Amino acid sequence: MSRAEFEAAAEAVVSVLGSARSKDLAGLLARGQGMEHALVTIQDPRASDAIRALYASLQHHRVPSAEAAAYLRGFVAGRAQQRVDAEVSTVWSGPATPGVPVRPTGRVLTEVVGGAQRELLAMTYAARSYEPLTAALRAAVARGVDVHLVVETKAGAAGLLSGPEPADAFAAVPGVRLWHWAPDRRQNPRARQHAKLAVADRRILLLGSANLTESAVRRNLEAGVLVTGGAAPQRAAEHIRELQRRGVLRPLPS
């Protein structure tokens, strides 16, 4: 009997939950706990479908709960091993220098978005419509990528942002989920959502000074790093997802 479907479901759960919470689910399976108990215990709405698919698959293929737990722990261990080695390179916007090869921010950003297959998380302070990024986001949504963008709001910036709302830059990309740092969850009224990053499939992380604007990714002098592999992309994604789960980051009203 082929268990490829079950193995794919197990891998999908680990990808969504991350290492620590996947170990929690493995513990529940090892103790023979059912799906409803797992959903209540994990309490992660974004993982509900993956957990249901896992339980449905293990029942269909008659995989014992203890064996299913071992599969999950094996995937967690495998991902940990894959994260040992990371490749880090610098990314720049603005003027180039002869003899020093650098990768331009705009190109790298669209490559990160274009390479995402399952999940894309991004954060920015300011945002303006930039057609190469808009096109890459449209294509990502079309191929089924779960896209979440965290933006600052004019209210949150308290007068420091001019022009339209940053979220308006993504109005032409249906299917993108927009989030903001809820003002009532900021410990200081002068705090700002100033993070600028993009992480694809918890494997590639672009982190730097550039906002998601054409001026930042093409004209300004901006610097960043691109991390492929290693623990950093996974940790960044897990942190964003946990902020969402705790309600620190909240969906923007339509």
N, C-alpha and C positions, 0 to 999 in steps of 0.2 A: 504494500500500500504506500503510495507516495504521500509525503507529508510536506511537500513544498509550500502548499497553501498555508499550513500552520506555521512553518518557519518564517514565511513572509509576514504573517500577522504578528508573530513574536518580535521580529525585527522592527516592525512599524511601531509597536507599543514602546519599545526601548527608545526609538528615535524621538517620539513625542514626549515621553515622560522624563527622559534623562536617566542617569545612572542611579541616583539615590532613590527616586520614587519607583523605578523599575525593580529595585531590590525589595522595596516594600510590597509591590505586587507579587513578586516571586515568593515572598514569605507567606502571603495570603494563599497562594496556590498550594504551597507545600503543606499548609494546614487544612487544605481541602475546602476553603471558603468559596462560595459561589459568586456569580457575577454581580448580583445586587449588592452583596456585602462589599465586594471590591469597589464598586462605583461609589458607594457611600463613604468608604474608608479613604479612597484616593482623593475624592472631591476635586476633580480636575475636569471641568466641562469640555475642554478642548481635546481631552483624551478619551472621552466616553465612547465614541464610535470605535476607536482602536481597541479598547478593552472589550467591548461587545463582540467585535470581530474575532478577537483572540479566543474568547470563551466559546463562540459558535464553532470556530475551527477545531478547537481541541475536542469538542463533543462530536463533531462530524467525523473526525479521524480517530476517535477513541484514544486520545492521548491521555495517559494518567496525569493527574494533577501534579504529582511529584516530578514527573518527567518534564512537564510544561515549565515548572519552576526552574528546573535545571537548564532548560533551553534559555530562559530569560537571563539567568545568571551568566550563562555562557556568552550571550550576546553582549551583556554589560562588560564582561572581561575582555571580549574581543575589541570592543570600542575603546576601552581603556588602553589596550596595547597599540591600537592604531593612532591614538593621540600622543604617543610618546615622542614621535618625531614631528617637528613643525618646520615649515619653511617660511621665513620672514623676509619681506622686501619692502623698500621704501617707495612711496607714491608721492608725486608732486604735481601741483598746479603752478602755472606761471612760467617765467623764463627758464629756458634750458641752458646748460653750460656745455661747451664743446669738450668732448672726450669723457664725459661722465654720463653714462646711460641711465635714464630715469624713466619710470612709467607714468604717463599722465593720468591724473585723477579721473577725468571724464571717461576715458577708455576703460580704466579698471572698474569703475563703478558699474558701467553697463555690462561688463563681462561678469561681474559678480551676480548681478540680477539675471543676466542671460543664462548663467550656469545653474541657477537654482532649479531643482526638480520637485521638491516637496514643500519646503518652507523658506520664506524670506522675511526677515525682521530688519527694520531700519528705524533709525532715530535721527531727527534733525531739529535744529532751532528754527531757522528760517527756511522757506521753500518757495521757489518760483518755477513755473512751467519750463521744462527743458526737454525738447522733443526726443532726443535719443533716449533719455531716461523714461519718458512717458511711453515710448514705443516698446522698450524692454519690459516695462511693468505690464503693459497690455498683453504682450506675448507670454509673460510668466503666468498671469491669471488664466489665459486661454489654455495653457497646458496643465492647469490644475494645481499650480503652486498656491499654498496658503500664505498670502501676503499681508503683513501687518506693518503699518507705518505709524510711528509715534512722532507727533509734531507739537511744538509750542503753540499757544494761542495768543492772540493779541491781549486778551484779558489776563492771561497768565504772565505775559511779559510786562504788563502794567505800563504801557506807553512806550516801551523800548523797541517795538516792532511797528513799522509803518506799512502802508499799503494794504492789500487784501490779506485775508487770513492765510497762513501757510498751508492749511488743509486744502485751500482752493486750487493749489497747484496740481492736485491729483483728482480733480473733479472729472477729468476726461478718462479716468481709468476705473470703470465699474468693476466691483469685485474686490477692490483693495479695502482692507479694514483699517480705519483711522482711529488712533488713540491719542489721549493727552494725559498729562500729569494733573490729576484733579487738584484744584486750588485748595480744597479743604484737607488734602493729604500732605500739604507742604508745611513743614514745621516753622518756616520763616516766610513771611509774605514777600520778601525780596528774592526768594529762591526762583531759579529759572530752569526750564528743561533745555539744557545746553549740550547734551550728548549728540555726537555725530558719528554714526556707524551704520554698517550694513552687514548682516551675517546670513549666509546661504547654507541651508541644510546642516547647520551646526558644524560645518567643516571649513568654511572660508569666512574670514572676518576682515572687513575693511574698516579701519578706525583712524580718524584724523580730525583735522580742524575744519574741513570743508562742509558747509551746509549743502543741502540738495537744491542748489541754484546754479544756473549757467555761469554766473560770475565766479562762484567759488570753485567749480570743477574745471573751469577753463582759463579765466583771466587773472584771478587773484593769485598771490603767492601763498599757497597752502601746502601743508605737509601731512603725511599719514603713513600708516604701515598696513601691509596686506599680510595676513597670517593664514597659511594654508595648513591644515592639520594641527596636531597638538591639542591642548586642553582649552586654549583661549576661546575659540569659536563656540565650543560646547558650553563653557561657563557663561559667556555673554548671552547666549540664547536662553539658557536656564534662568539667568537673572531677570531678563525681560519678561519671560513667561510667568515667573513667580510674582513680579510686580503687578502683572495683569491679574493673576489669580487672587492676590490680596486686595485688589481694588485701588492700589496706588495709581496705576495706570487704568484709565477708564475709556470705553468707546466714546468717540465724539458723536454728539447728536447729529442726525442727518441734516 
